[in-house]
Amino acid sequence: MVVSDFFASRWVQRPEHVADDDGGGLPAGFRAGATAAGLKPNGARDVGLLVCDGEDACSAARFTRSGVLAAPVVLTQQHTHLDRLRVVVANSGNANAATGRHGLDEAARVQRAAAVAAGVDADAVAVASTGVIGVPLDGRAIVSALERLGTALHPRGDEEFAQAIMTTDAFEKRAALTVQLPSGPVRLTAQAKGAGMIEPAFATMLCFVQTDAALEPATADLLLGVCVKRSFDRISVDGQLSTNDTAILMCSGSSGVQVAPESEDELRLGEALDALLRMLALLIVRDGEGAKRVGRIVVRGGDAENVERAARAVANSPLVKTALHGADPNWGRIAQAVGAALRDTAPLPLDIAIEGIGVCASGAAVGHDEDALRAAATGLEIDYEVGLPGIGAKTEIFFSDLSHEYVTINAEYTT
């Protein structure tokens, strides 16, 4: 996925004031780099370091809501100033999750080493990990890598950083954008990873976002929170919530463009961040560990809770996902998933459409052009719509299909 083709889905519209920055590189005030610490058996980059040099920098963060939190998540949540983060150190190849006291000690060791490499206090360093759960982390290997990396950071290190956080990802997920605000232009970049163990319950992956706009911490927190709910909270690959999910927004302020609360600048920057994160979320679903097609389920009705339950049931149904993979418009599986999610509601007068072609109305099959339906189901992006009784509530979830390759990848993940 090349940067210039970033907005490559009909479901995410590029705001008029946002342009791809084909030159790439990080916004002013940021440096990054990556190296190999030996955590991955193939010798690939597995440790990345991202540093914000802005004197008035601010940040915001969101984390997984899993009941089993990885050590780096615990450490970052409890021992950093989440609104004043200056450094992110991230590794792949080992999740450092379910590793007890040893895991916390090793995460703290990595945090201190990153602080030294960047010349900041340890409480300004966020630690993130991704990889196999339950394997003790050798923090000393990462410390040695950081000693080499500290002097090798550069403004165009975002590509290396993106590579260093990949696990089963088939491609890098990153972007560089220019955003024209009323007060002046700013830049917005991001690097993300994720392909499996993806289910909405917030981040479902690692994502790091940088801008040279100047924000108040409360503004950064508001924008990240709202945009996460419309992006990473709306995707599913396999219905599995990770132990390590982390999303961090860092603002260097180096552009000199001040984004005041409740201003037109805030609105425009929020629109750009929303589009950026929604497209990254779609790329994660599109990767999907062997995925071939992406589905979007939109559910409308009068009860917000039922609408959400129905959408998640369809997105996580193995029967729906395998039908999506095989381009089989078997809408009976959608009806079954909704019915299973909304028990004891019979007779449920649901409506179902696939790519705008109505197949079910008020709970009963309706006539349609079967050839047109089958042709529509062969696309790479497939729209499903479900209508429930009442009006007022609406939700959407993006989900991947379920392929033979997904089973192979996860059957052999640690062997």
Secondary structure, DSSP 8 states (H G I E B T S, - for coil): --GGG----TTS---TTEEE-TT----TTEEEEEE--S-STT----EEEEEE--TT-EEEEEE---SS--HHHHHHHHHS-TTS--EEEEEESB---S-HHHHHHHHHHHHHHHHHHHTS-GGGEEEEEES-TT----HHHHHHHHHHHTT--BTTTHHHHHHHT-SS-SS-EEEEEEEEETTEEEEEEEEEE-SSS--SSS--SEEEEEE-SEE-HHHHHHHHHHHHHTTGGGEESSS---S--EEEEEE--TT--EE-TTSHHHHHHHHHHHHHHHHHHHHHHHHTTT---EEEEEEEES-HHHHHHHHHHHHT-HHHHHHHHTT---THHHHHHHHHHSTT--S---EEEETTEEEEETTEE----HHHHHHHTTSSEEEEEEE-SSSSEEEEEEEE---HHHHHHHHSTT-
